[in-house]
């Protein structure tokens, strides 16, 4: 724990002791171990390690415990994050009947459930009823590997869909590397009303990211069950309200977060982001293959960093090759949504928290993402009419 805080670890322990289960007398102070505690501008984030078998019961104490911690000097708001892992050597749970989790059958069955079971690393009480009840369409933005501009694409696509007249939400499911709050300039802590997180409004859309809830310097050292639990909570513990489309920024690869999403909600389609070179396209193929196996339509491929446009002379340089994603889309039989250049404006917009479709709409990047958003908006409206 940091040593420059205006209170001690004993003060935290005493505050946690005051939040107890009325039936059992259980408190977070009894079974939780402080892993990290940060205080920034009055916002405190406390990370506790708890026994896996007690995690669900302890998570229900987090809202009351946070209120007790908010009585400490200098604390204006507090959030408590629980981490819990299976003890070393413990056997893994058996897969459900009918095959491994995450197949197309389990994805279809999971659509009407809620996000209440299992790990709840963000604390709080499970919300009842179906998740995303007011959301007409959910689409994912994915990539087979990191570093290809997937999150930048997700932000500009979501804001572009909003500019197309669709009521749009954006969810950051990249648990280990949440960044959408920065790209949107939405750094404020979200409100909680009746135990439900309220998404933050930015640039005509609503958004939620784990980056709004935890300290940016905290390493999210979470195993699969914790990752899946966080995705569940971002789906079920957020008041997404009525939306035409929810855009979900998935982490790179084909792992736990992707499978959890497909099990919990009926994805209407996926947008795959790649750069032009062969190494990136290898992983893009894997992403396309995953969605095909899960029987989720691929809405198309986006070629990001397609070329570098010199701001001085206007000459285009193909730093990573060019046209690889277009050719791959033709080979795979999926739509090609467009190519986006490598521009300083795009980097600057992400750092400044102003999407390029807003901050530089007439730039090559801004116009490229507006065209992509227009194409995806047409696909979404066609789904609504079907």
C-alpha positions as CSV (number, residue, x, y, z in Angstrom):
1,X,0.0,0.0,0.0
2,X,1.2,3.5,-0.8
3,X,2.9,5.3,2.2
4,X,1.8,8.8,1.4
5,X,-1.9,8.3,2.1
6,X,-3.6,10.4,4.9
7,X,-4.6,7.2,6.7
8,X,-3.1,3.8,7.6
9,X,-3.9,0.2,6.7
10,X,-5.4,-0.1,10.2
11,X,-7.8,2.7,9.4
12,X,-8.9,0.8,6.3
13,X,-9.3,-2.4,8.2
14,X,-11.5,-0.7,10.8
15,X,-13.7,0.8,8.1
16,X,-14.0,-2.6,6.4
17,X,-15.0,-4.1,9.7
18,X,-18.0,-1.8,9.9
19,X,-19.6,-3.4,6.8
20,X,-20.8,-6.8,7.9
21,X,-23.2,-9.5,6.7
22,X,-26.1,-9.2,9.2
23,X,-26.7,-12.9,9.2
24,X,-23.1,-14.2,9.5
25,X,-21.2,-11.2,10.8
26,X,-18.7,-11.7,8.0
27,X,-16.7,-8.7,6.9
28,X,-14.1,-7.9,4.2
29,X,-11.6,-7.1,6.9
30,X,-11.7,-10.7,8.2
31,X,-11.0,-12.5,5.0
32,X,-9.6,-9.9,2.6
33,X,-5.9,-9.0,2.2
34,X,-5.0,-5.5,0.9
35,X,-3.1,-5.9,-2.4
36,X,-3.2,-2.3,-3.5
37,X,-4.7,1.1,-2.5
38,X,-4.5,4.3,-4.5
39,X,-5.9,7.7,-3.8
40,X,-6.1,10.2,-6.7
41,X,-8.0,13.4,-6.5
42,X,-10.2,12.0,-3.7
43,X,-11.0,8.8,-5.7
44,X,-9.8,5.7,-3.8
45,X,-9.4,2.3,-5.4
46,X,-8.8,-0.6,-3.0
47,X,-7.9,-4.0,-4.3
48,X,-8.4,-7.0,-1.9
49,X,-7.5,-10.6,-2.3
50,X,-10.1,-12.9,-0.9
51,X,-10.6,-16.7,-0.7
52,X,-12.2,-18.0,-3.9
53,X,-14.9,-19.9,-2.0
54,X,-16.0,-16.7,-0.1
55,X,-15.7,-14.3,-3.1
56,X,-19.4,-14.2,-4.0
57,X,-20.6,-13.6,-0.4
58,X,-17.9,-11.0,0.1
59,X,-18.7,-9.2,-3.1
60,X,-22.2,-8.4,-1.7
61,X,-20.5,-6.4,1.1
62,X,-18.6,-4.2,-1.3
63,X,-21.1,-1.3,-1.7
64,X,-21.5,-0.9,2.1
65,X,-17.7,-1.3,2.6
66,X,-17.0,1.4,0.0
67,X,-19.3,3.8,1.9
68,X,-17.4,3.1,5.1
69,X,-14.1,3.7,3.4
70,X,-15.4,7.0,2.1
71,X,-15.4,8.2,5.7
72,X,-11.6,8.2,5.7
73,X,-9.7,11.5,5.4
74,X,-9.3,12.8,1.9
75,X,-11.6,10.1,0.3
76,X,-14.5,11.5,-1.8
77,X,-15.4,8.3,-3.5
78,X,-14.2,4.7,-3.2
79,X,-14.4,1.5,-5.2
80,X,-13.4,-2.0,-4.0
81,X,-12.0,-4.6,-6.4
82,X,-11.9,-8.2,-5.3
83,X,-9.4,-10.7,-6.7
84,X,-9.9,-14.4,-6.0
85,X,-8.2,-17.4,-7.6
86,X,-8.6,-21.1,-7.3
87,X,-6.0,-22.6,-4.8
88,X,-3.0,-24.2,-6.4
89,X,-3.6,-27.8,-7.3
90,X,-7.4,-27.6,-7.1
91,X,-9.2,-29.4,-10.0
92,X,-10.9,-27.3,-12.7
93,X,-14.7,-27.5,-13.0
94,X,-16.0,-30.1,-15.4
95,X,-17.2,-28.8,-18.7
96,X,-21.0,-28.7,-19.2
97,X,-22.7,-31.6,-20.9
98,X,-22.6,-31.4,-24.7
99,X,-19.0,-30.2,-25.1
100,X,-16.6,-27.5,-24.1
101,X,-18.0,-24.1,-23.0
102,X,-18.3,-21.4,-25.6
103,X,-19.6,-23.4,-28.5
104,X,-22.5,-22.2,-30.7
105,X,-25.1,-24.2,-28.7
106,X,-24.0,-22.6,-25.4
107,X,-23.9,-19.2,-26.9
108,X,-27.6,-19.5,-28.0
109,X,-28.6,-20.8,-24.6
110,X,-26.9,-18.0,-22.7
111,X,-28.7,-15.1,-24.4
112,X,-31.6,-14.8,-22.0
113,X,-29.6,-15.2,-18.8
114,X,-28.4,-12.6,-16.4
115,X,-24.9,-11.7,-15.3
116,X,-25.3,-12.5,-11.6
117,X,-23.5,-15.9,-11.1
118,X,-19.8,-16.7,-10.5
119,X,-17.1,-14.2,-9.9
120,X,-17.9,-10.5,-9.2
121,X,-14.6,-8.7,-9.2
122,X,-16.2,-5.3,-9.3
123,X,-18.3,-6.0,-6.2
124,X,-21.9,-5.1,-5.9
125,X,-25.1,-7.2,-5.9
126,X,-26.2,-9.2,-8.9
127,X,-29.0,-7.5,-10.9
128,X,-32.0,-9.7,-11.7
129,X,-33.7,-10.2,-15.1
130,X,-32.4,-10.5,-18.6
131,X,-29.3,-8.5,-19.6
132,X,-29.3,-5.8,-22.3
133,X,-33.1,-6.1,-22.5
134,X,-33.4,-2.7,-24.2
135,X,-30.5,-3.2,-26.7
136,X,-31.7,-4.1,-30.2
137,X,-28.3,-5.1,-31.7
138,X,-24.9,-6.0,-30.3
139,X,-21.8,-6.0,-32.5
140,X,-18.2,-6.8,-31.6
141,X,-15.0,-5.2,-32.8
142,X,-12.2,-7.8,-32.7
143,X,-8.7,-8.5,-33.9
144,X,-6.6,-11.6,-33.8
145,X,-3.6,-9.6,-32.3
146,X,-2.9,-6.4,-30.5
147,X,-1.5,-3.2,-31.9
148,X,-3.6,-3.0,-35.0
149,X,-5.8,-0.2,-33.9
150,X,-8.9,-2.2,-32.8
151,X,-9.8,0.1,-29.9
152,X,-9.4,3.2,-32.0
153,X,-11.6,1.6,-34.6
154,X,-14.2,0.7,-31.9
155,X,-14.3,4.3,-30.7
156,X,-14.6,6.0,-34.1
157,X,-17.1,3.3,-35.3
158,X,-19.4,3.8,-32.3
159,X,-19.3,7.6,-32.5
160,X,-19.8,7.4,-36.2
161,X,-22.8,5.2,-35.7
162,X,-24.2,7.8,-33.4
163,X,-23.6,10.4,-36.1
164,X,-25.6,8.2,-38.4
165,X,-28.6,8.6,-36.2
166,X,-28.4,5.4,-34.2
167,X,-28.6,5.4,-30.4
168,X,-25.3,3.8,-29.6
169,X,-23.5,2.4,-26.6
170,X,-19.8,1.4,-26.3
171,X,-18.6,-1.2,-23.9
172,X,-14.9,-1.8,-23.3
173,X,-14.4,-5.6,-22.8
174,X,-10.6,-5.3,-23.0
175,X,-10.2,-6.1,-19.3
176,X,-6.4,-6.2,-19.1
177,X,-5.9,-3.1,-21.2
178,X,-9.0,-0.8,-20.9
179,X,-8.4,2.4,-22.8
180,X,-11.7,3.6,-24.3
181,X,-12.3,6.0,-21.4
182,X,-9.1,7.9,-22.4
183,X,-9.9,7.9,-26.1
184,X,-13.3,9.4,-25.3
185,X,-12.1,11.8,-22.8
186,X,-14.4,10.2,-20.3
187,X,-12.3,10.0,-17.2
188,X,-14.9,10.7,-14.5
189,X,-16.1,7.9,-12.3
190,X,-19.5,6.7,-13.4
191,X,-22.5,7.2,-11.1
192,X,-24.2,4.4,-9.3
193,X,-28.0,4.5,-8.9
194,X,-29.7,1.8,-6.8
195,X,-26.6,-0.4,-7.2
196,X,-26.5,-0.1,-11.0
197,X,-23.7,1.7,-12.8
198,X,-24.7,4.5,-15.1
199,X,-22.8,4.6,-18.4
200,X,-20.9,7.9,-19.2
201,X,-22.1,10.1,-22.0
202,X,-19.5,11.3,-24.5
203,X,-19.6,12.5,-28.1
204,X,-23.2,11.5,-28.7
205,X,-23.0,7.9,-27.3
206,X,-22.9,6.3,-23.9
207,X,-19.9,4.2,-22.8
208,X,-18.5,2.1,-19.9
209,X,-15.0,0.9,-19.4
210,X,-13.2,-0.8,-16.5
211,X,-10.7,2.0,-16.9
212,X,-13.4,4.3,-15.3
213,X,-13.5,2.1,-12.2
214,X,-9.9,1.2,-11.4
215,X,-6.7,3.0,-11.1
216,X,-4.9,3.3,-14.4
217,X,-1.6,2.2,-12.9
218,X,-3.1,-0.9,-11.4
219,X,-2.1,-4.2,-13.2
220,X,-5.2,-6.3,-13.9
221,X,-3.6,-9.6,-12.9
222,X,-6.8,-11.7,-13.3
223,X,-7.2,-15.3,-14.4
224,X,-10.0,-16.4,-16.7
225,X,-12.8,-16.6,-14.1
226,X,-12.1,-13.0,-13.0
227,X,-12.0,-11.8,-16.6
228,X,-15.3,-13.5,-17.4
229,X,-16.8,-12.2,-14.2
230,X,-15.9,-8.6,-15.1
231,X,-17.4,-9.0,-18.6
232,X,-20.6,-10.3,-17.0
233,X,-20.8,-7.3,-14.7
234,X,-20.1,-4.8,-17.5
235,X,-23.1,-6.4,-19.4
236,X,-25.5,-6.9,-16.5
237,X,-24.6,-4.3,-13.8
238,X,-24.7,-1.3,-16.2
239,X,-27.9,0.6,-17.0
240,X,-27.5,0.5,-20.8
241,X,-31.1,1.5,-21.3
242,X,-32.6,1.5,-24.8
243,X,-30.1,1.4,-27.6
244,X,-30.2,0.7,-31.3
245,X,-26.7,-0.8,-31.1
246,X,-24.1,-1.7,-28.5
247,X,-20.5,-1.8,-29.8
248,X,-18.3,-4.1,-27.8
249,X,-14.5,-3.6,-28.0
250,X,-13.1,-7.1,-27.4
251,X,-9.5,-7.8,-26.3
252,X,-7.1,-9.2,-28.8
253,X,-7.2,-12.9,-29.5
254,X,-9.8,-15.6,-29.1
255,X,-10.0,-16.2,-25.4
256,X,-12.2,-16.0,-22.3
257,X,-13.7,-12.5,-22.9
258,X,-14.8,-13.5,-26.4
259,X,-16.4,-16.7,-25.3
260,X,-18.1,-15.1,-22.3
261,X,-19.7,-12.5,-24.5
262,X,-20.9,-15.0,-27.0
263,X,-22.4,-17.1,-24.2
264,X,-24.2,-14.2,-22.6
265,X,-25.6,-12.2,-25.5
266,X,-26.8,-12.9,-29.0
267,X,-24.1,-11.1,-31.1
268,X,-25.5,-9.9,-34.3
269,X,-22.1,-9.5,-36.0
270,X,-18.4,-8.8,-35.7
271,X,-16.0,-6.3,-37.3
272,X,-12.5,-7.6,-37.7
273,X,-9.6,-5.1,-37.7
274,X,-6.2,-5.9,-39.2
275,X,-3.2,-4.2,-40.7
276,X,-2.1,-5.1,-44.2
277,X,1.0,-7.3,-43.5
278,X,0.9,-11.1,-43.7
279,X,1.7,-11.5,-40.0
280,X,-1.3,-9.5,-38.9
281,X,-3.6,-11.2,-41.4
282,X,-2.7,-14.7,-40.0
283,X,-4.3,-13.7,-36.7
284,X,-7.2,-11.9,-38.5
285,X,-8.0,-15.3,-40.1
286,X,-8.2,-16.9,-36.6
287,X,-10.6,-14.2,-35.5
288,X,-12.9,-14.8,-38.5
289,X,-12.7,-18.5,-37.9
290,X,-13.7,-18.1,-34.3
291,X,-16.9,-16.1,-35.2
292,X,-17.8,-18.5,-37.9
293,X,-17.5,-21.5,-35.5
294,X,-19.8,-19.6,-33.1
295,X,-22.2,-18.9,-36.0
296,X,-21.8,-15.1,-35.7
297,X,-21.8,-13.2,-38.9
298,X,-18.7,-11.3,-39.8
299,X,-19.8,-7.8,-41.0
300,X,-16.5,-7.2,-42.6
301,X,-12.8,-6.5,-42.4
302,X,-11.2,-3.1,-41.8
303,X,-7.6,-2.5,-43.0
304,X,-6.1,0.0,-40.5
305,X,-2.7,1.7,-41.1
306,X,-3.3,1.0,-44.7
307,X,-0.8,3.7,-45.8
308,X,1.0,6.7,-44.5
309,X,-0.1,10.0,-46.0
310,X,2.7,12.6,-45.7
311,X,1.2,15.8,-44.3
312,X,3.8,17.9,-46.2
313,X,3.7,16.6,-49.8
314,X,0.6,14.4,-49.7
315,X,2.5,11.3,-50.9
316,X,1.2,7.9,-49.7
317,X,3.8,5.4,-48.4
318,X,2.7,1.8,-47.8
319,X,4.7,1.2,-44.6
320,X,3.1,-2.2,-43.9
321,X,2.1,-3.1,-47.4
322,X,-1.3,-2.4,-48.8
323,X,-4.5,-4.2,-49.8
324,X,-3.8,-7.3,-47.7
325,X,-7.1,-7.1,-45.8
326,X,-9.1,-6.5,-48.9
327,X,-7.6,-9.5,-50.6
328,X,-8.1,-11.6,-47.4
329,X,-11.8,-10.5,-47.3
330,X,-12.2,-11.7,-50.8
331,X,-10.5,-15.0,-50.0
332,X,-12.7,-15.6,-46.9
333,X,-15.9,-14.4,-48.6
334,X,-16.6,-11.6,-46.1
335,X,-17.2,-7.9,-46.9
336,X,-14.4,-5.4,-47.0
337,X,-15.4,-2.3,-45.0
338,X,-12.6,0.0,-46.0
339,X,-9.0,1.1,-45.3
340,X,-7.8,3.7,-42.8
341,X,-4.5,5.6,-43.3
342,X,-1.8,6.0,-40.6
343,X,-2.0,9.6,-39.6
344,X,-0.7,11.8,-36.8
345,X,-4.2,13.2,-36.4
346,X,-5.5,9.8,-35.4
347,X,-2.8,9.3,-32.7
348,X,-3.4,12.9,-31.4
349,X,-7.1,12.4,-31.3
350,X,-6.8,9.3,-29.1
351,X,-4.5,11.0,-26.7
352,X,-6.7,14.1,-26.5
353,X,-9.9,12.1,-25.9
354,X,-11.6,13.5,-29.1
355,X,-12.4,10.8,-31.7
356,X,-11.1,11.7,-35.1
357,X,-14.6,11.6,-36.7
358,X,-15.3,14.5,-34.3
359,X,-12.0,16.3,-34.1
360,X,-10.8,16.0,-37.7
361,X,-13.8,14.9,-39.7
362,X,-12.4,16.1,-43.0
363,X,-9.1,14.3,-42.6
364,X,-8.5,11.1,-44.5
365,X,-8.9,9.1,-41.3
366,X,-12.1,10.9,-40.3
367,X,-13.7,10.4,-43.7
368,X,-12.6,6.7,-43.8
369,X,-14.2,5.9,-40.5
370,X,-17.4,7.8,-41.4
371,X,-17.7,5.7,-44.6
372,X,-17.1,2.5,-42.5
373,X,-19.7,3.7,-39.9
374,X,-22.2,4.4,-42.7
375,X,-21.8,0.9,-44.1
376,X,-22.2,-0.7,-40.7
377,X,-25.2,1.5,-39.9
378,X,-26.9,0.2,-43.1
379,X,-26.2,-3.3,-42.0
380,X,-27.6,-2.6,-38.5
381,X,-30.8,-1.1,-39.9
382,X,-31.2,-4.1,-42.2
383,X,-31.0,-6.3,-39.1
384,X,-33.7,-4.2,-37.4
385,X,-36.0,-4.6,-40.5
386,X,-35.5,-8.4,-40.7
